[in-house]
Amino acid sequence: MSKIRKVAGTKVRELDKPVELKIITKVPAKWLLKDMETGQTYIGTGRKKIGQQWREIGKKRHDWLQGRTEKQYMDSITIFMIAAMGILSTVFILTLINN
């Protein structure tokens, strides 16, 4: 008989027996596995041997992996804004010189 327990603030059902969870992919390193109870995070390795298919990564690397696309987006916006300010400044200065 399964029981209900709380994990990371969410009610989940604990089974009587373990189950196998599989991911079939050509790009194992794009997958993250997160234990919501312990906070441990793993990344796919591409190895076939049980126990070597996932490699634990630390919190710092996990945060970097999660935030990289957002940071890339913010970096792009910053570069765009700097370029736009440079163009506007140039146009303003040329307008002053020509008048």
C-alpha positions, 0 to 999 in steps of 0.5 A: 500500500502506497503512502502520501508524503510531502516533498518540496512542499508538494504531496507525492505518492510513495510507492511500495516498490521502486520503479525504473525511469528511463530517458531515451536521447541522443544528447544525454548532457542536456538532461538534468535530474533533480531530487526535490527532497535532497536538492541533489542535481545530476546531469546525463553522462551518456554511459550505459553502465547503471550507476554511471549514467548520471553524474552529480553536479554541485549547486553552483554548476546547477545554477549556472546551467539553469541561468545561462540562457537568461544571462545570455539574453541579458548580455545581448540586451545590454550590448544592444542598448550600448550600441543604440546609445552610441548611434544616438550620440553620434547622430546628436553630435553630427546634428550639432556640428551641421547646424 
